[in-house]
Amino acid sequence: MKKSVPTYELYGEKTGERPDFWLHCETIPSRSSLYHWEIGLHRHESFFQILYIAAGSGDAVFGNAVHTIEAPVVITVPPALGHGFRFSRDIDGFVFTILASHLKVLPGERSRLGTWMATPRLTPLDGSEDARYVAATLARLAAEWEANRSNRTDLLDAYLTTVLTLTARLDEAGDGRDDAADSDSEQRVQRFLALLQQHHRSHWPAAAYARELGLSLTHLNRITRAVTGLSAHDMISRKLVGEARRELVFTRASVQEISFRLGFSDPAYFSRFFLRQTGMTPRAWRLAERERLGA
């Protein structure tokens, strides 16, 4: 009889004891030493993990595959994947456990980064400038989390986005791929996403983004569908819904306050928009998500 793989939020803790965190950080020795330096096969249903191995060695087990760990390296583990680790006693580094729904790019999302995040990775930090920056940013991420100062969420988000983007670049370069090989369409979609991050609260229509990019709306829709599977309008809506979800779960602001923060002049229209996109009203979604997370 095949042994089932246990599911945890944090390794060794019962799933019923749901923590009220979107990001958790701890040193790798602090937990692995409790289990004789071996973390048995397990999975996290809703959490994405980043392990930064600064020193030491060991093995990473993903399903039936075993990979050798040689420091320094960054290991990324998508949600719901059975995985385990064996560490040497001189292991050093951090493990970050992140609520997947909080990430700006979801693992498996149809984008270059989303596709990369959907598969477990061991990315060596090769001593390059980008690799040194990844290591330093992970150390800053751990320090910021530990300090628990006010208004830290934006910094933590920025550090996470930087780490994942640069680590994916390093991994692709190690596979013989590089940003120089990016298609023109991918580069234009990245420019569109950067503009969307700047202007989503202003509710620019898709045509305004197309003009800013020097494209026709038809051309913009063609390349966004080719790269992400979504039209430009759908990407704008998804961005607004994603920001709304983050506000609903991680702040105590009222639905009306959140609607104004996101540039909606009419809270009733915001509620109808959210209902069309998710099938639930903002209040119902907030209650259901907080209940699911045990917050």
QUIRA-V575357 format. One record per residue. N is the residue number from 0. RES is the residue in one letter. PSI is psi in radians with two decimals (999 if undefined). Layout:
n=(N:N)
res=(RES:RES)
psi=(PSI:PSI)
This chain:
n=(0:1:2:3:4:5:6:7:8:9:10:11:12:13:14:15:16:17:18:19:20:21:22:23:24:25:26:27:28:29:30:31:32:33:34:35:36:37:38:39:40:41:42:43:44:45:46:47:48:49:50:51:52:53:54:55:56:57:58:59:60:61:62:63:64:65:66:67:68:69:70:71:72:73:74:75:76:77:78:79:80:81:82:83:84:85:86:87:88:89:90:91:92:93:94:95:96:97:98:99:100:101:102:103:104:105:106:107:108:109:110:111:112:113:114:115:116:117:118:119:120:121:122:123:124:125:126:127:128:129:130:131:132:133:134:135:136:137:138:139:140:141:142:143:144:145:146:147:148:149:150:151:152:153:154:155:156:157:158:159:160:161:162:163:164:165:166:167:168:169:170:171:172:173:174:175:176:177:178:179:180:181:182:183:184:185:186:187:188:189:190:191:192:193:194:195:196:197:198:199:200:201:202:203:204:205:206:207:208:209:210:211:212:213:214:215:216:217:218:219:220:221:222:223:224:225:226:227:228:229:230:231:232:233:234:235:236:237:238:239:240:241:242:243:244:245:246:247:248:249:250:251:252:253:254:255:256:257:258:259:260:261:262:263:264:265:266:267:268:269:270:271:272:273:274:275:276:277:278:279:280:281:282:283:284:285:286:287:288:289:290:291:292:293:294)
res=(M:K:K:S:V:P:T:Y:E:L:Y:G:E:K:T:G:E:R:P:D:F:W:L:H:C:E:T:I:P:S:R:S:S:L:Y:H:W:E:I:G:L:H:R:H:E:S:F:F:Q:I:L:Y:I:A:A:G:S:G:D:A:V:F:G:N:A:V:H:T:I:E:A:P:V:V:I:T:V:P:P:A:L:G:H:G:F:R:F:S:R:D:I:D:G:F:V:F:T:I:L:A:S:H:L:K:V:L:P:G:E:R:S:R:L:G:T:W:M:A:T:P:R:L:T:P:L:D:G:S:E:D:A:R:Y:V:A:A:T:L:A:R:L:A:A:E:W:E:A:N:R:S:N:R:T:D:L:L:D:A:Y:L:T:T:V:L:T:L:T:A:R:L:D:E:A:G:D:G:R:D:D:A:A:D:S:D:S:E:Q:R:V:Q:R:F:L:A:L:L:Q:Q:H:H:R:S:H:W:P:A:A:A:Y:A:R:E:L:G:L:S:L:T:H:L:N:R:I:T:R:A:V:T:G:L:S:A:H:D:M:I:S:R:K:L:V:G:E:A:R:R:E:L:V:F:T:R:A:S:V:Q:E:I:S:F:R:L:G:F:S:D:P:A:Y:F:S:R:F:F:L:R:Q:T:G:M:T:P:R:A:W:R:L:A:E:R:E:R:L:G:A)
psi=(2.27:2.28:2.30:2.65:2.08:2.64:2.27:2.76:-0.97:2.44:2.25:-0.14:2.47:2.47:-0.49:-0.36:1.24:2.14:2.68:0.99:2.67:-0.33:2.29:2.48:2.45:2.82:2.64:-0.72:-0.55:-0.59:-0.73:-0.52:-0.46:-0.35:0.54:0.67:0.33:2.12:1.95:2.87:2.23:-3.12:2.88:2.02:-0.67:0.11:2.47:2.46:2.53:2.15:2.24:1.93:1.83:-0.49:2.78:-2.97:-3.07:-2.78:2.50:2.28:2.08:1.82:-2.08:0.01:2.39:2.27:2.40:2.32:2.15:2.03:2.66:2.49:2.63:2.25:2.23:2.37:2.02:2.85:2.66:0.13:2.24:2.21:2.79:2.99:2.59:2.18:2.61:2.79:-0.28:0.32:2.49:2.53:-2.90:2.69:2.25:2.20:2.08:2.30:2.04:-0.64:-0.23:-0.33:2.51:-0.53:2.21:2.43:2.25:-0.20:2.53:1.41:2.91:-0.83:-0.72:-0.71:-0.74:-0.71:-0.28:-0.17:2.41:2.47:2.50:1.95:1.88:2.46:1.80:0.12:-0.06:2.97:-0.74:-0.70:-0.74:-0.64:-0.68:-0.83:-0.78:-0.67:-0.65:-0.68:-0.70:-0.68:-0.79:-0.74:-0.71:-0.70:-0.75:-0.63:-0.52:0.79:2.89:2.70:0.69:-0.23:-0.76:-0.70:-0.79:-0.75:-0.79:-0.75:-0.77:-0.81:-0.75:-0.83:-0.84:-0.73:-0.80:-0.64:-0.72:-0.70:-0.78:-0.73:-0.76:-0.67:-0.65:-0.44:0.12:0.11:2.66:2.91:-0.41:-0.42:-0.05:2.49:2.79:-0.67:-0.76:-0.70:-0.70:-0.64:-0.68:-0.69:-0.70:-0.78:-0.64:-0.74:-0.68:-0.68:-0.62:-0.67:0.13:-0.52:-0.28:-0.11:0.78:2.41:2.87:-0.63:-0.59:-0.71:-0.70:-0.77:-0.75:-0.56:-0.07:0.53:2.79:2.75:-0.67:-0.75:-0.73:-0.79:-0.66:-0.79:-0.60:-0.65:-0.66:-0.66:-0.69:-0.26:0.06:2.63:2.90:-0.72:-0.74:-0.65:-0.64:-0.79:-0.74:-0.69:-0.81:-0.73:-0.72:-0.76:-0.68:-0.75:-0.74:-0.77:-0.72:-0.65:-0.72:0.11:2.90:0.18:2.56:2.86:-0.68:-0.79:-0.75:-0.71:-0.73:-0.70:-0.62:0.16:0.15:2.22:-0.31:1.90:-0.56:-0.68:-0.70:-0.77:-0.70:-0.71:-0.82:-0.71:-0.73:-0.68:-0.56:-0.29:0.09:2.67:2.78:-0.76:-0.77:-0.69:-0.73:-0.81:-0.76:-0.72:-0.71:-0.60:-0.72:-0.68:-0.16:0.40:999)
